[in-house]
Amino acid sequence: VEQAAARTAERDALAAELADVRRAASAAEARAADLAARTAVIEADRDAAQRRAGQLADQVSDLATALARLGTRTG
C-alpha cells in the first residue's frame, strides 16, 4: 500500500511538473512568435528607410549635377 501511495505521489508530481513545462513551452512559443512578428515589422521599416535613403541620395546627386551645370553656364 505504501509503495502504491509513493508511486501515485511520484506520478502526480511528475504530471504537475509536465504541466508546468508545457505551460512554459507554450509561453516561450508565444514570445518567439511575438518577437518574430516584431522583427518582421522592424525589417520592413529598415528596408523602407534604405529605399528612402537611396531616393534621397539620387535626388542629392541630381541636384549636384544640376548645380554643376548652372555653374558652368554662368562661369
C-alpha positions as CSV (number, residue, x, y, z in Angstrom):
1,V,0.0,0.0,0.0
2,E,2.8,2.4,0.9
3,Q,4.6,1.6,-2.4
4,A,1.4,2.3,-4.4
5,A,0.9,5.6,-2.5
6,A,4.5,6.6,-3.2
7,R,4.1,5.8,-6.9
8,T,0.9,7.7,-7.0
9,A,2.6,10.7,-5.3
10,E,5.5,10.5,-7.7
11,R,3.2,10.2,-10.7
12,D,1.2,13.2,-9.5
13,A,4.4,15.2,-9.0
14,L,5.6,14.3,-12.5
15,A,2.3,15.2,-14.0
16,A,2.4,18.6,-12.3
17,E,6.0,19.1,-13.5
18,L,5.0,18.1,-17.0
19,A,2.1,20.6,-16.9
20,D,4.5,23.3,-15.8
21,V,6.9,22.5,-18.5
22,R,4.1,22.6,-21.1
23,R,2.9,26.0,-19.9
24,A,6.5,27.3,-20.0
25,A,7.0,25.9,-23.5
26,S,3.7,27.5,-24.6
27,A,4.7,30.8,-23.2
28,A,8.1,30.6,-24.9
29,E,6.5,29.8,-28.2
30,A,4.1,32.8,-27.8
31,R,7.1,35.0,-27.0
32,A,9.0,33.7,-30.0
33,A,6.0,34.4,-32.3
34,D,5.7,37.9,-30.9
35,L,9.4,38.5,-31.4
36,A,9.2,37.1,-35.0
37,A,6.3,39.5,-35.8
38,R,8.2,42.5,-34.3
39,T,11.3,41.5,-36.2
40,A,9.4,41.4,-39.4
41,V,8.0,44.9,-38.8
42,I,11.4,46.3,-37.9
43,E,12.9,44.7,-41.0
44,A,10.2,46.2,-43.2
45,D,10.9,49.6,-41.6
46,R,14.6,49.2,-42.2
47,D,14.0,48.3,-45.8
48,A,11.7,51.3,-46.4
49,A,14.3,53.6,-44.8
50,Q,17.0,52.1,-47.0
51,R,14.9,52.7,-50.1
52,R,14.2,56.3,-48.9
53,A,17.9,56.9,-48.3
54,G,18.6,55.7,-51.8
55,Q,16.0,58.0,-53.2
56,L,17.4,60.9,-51.3
57,A,20.9,60.1,-52.5
58,D,19.7,60.1,-56.0
59,Q,18.0,63.5,-55.5
60,V,21.1,65.0,-54.0
61,S,23.1,63.6,-56.9
62,D,20.7,65.1,-59.4
63,L,20.7,68.4,-57.6
64,A,24.5,68.5,-57.5
65,T,24.6,67.7,-61.2
66,A,22.1,70.5,-61.9
67,L,24.1,73.0,-59.8
68,A,27.3,72.0,-61.6
69,R,25.6,72.6,-64.9
70,L,24.4,76.0,-63.7
71,G,27.9,76.8,-62.6
72,T,29.5,76.0,-65.9
73,R,26.8,78.1,-67.7
74,T,27.3,81.2,-65.5
75,G,31.0,80.8,-65.1
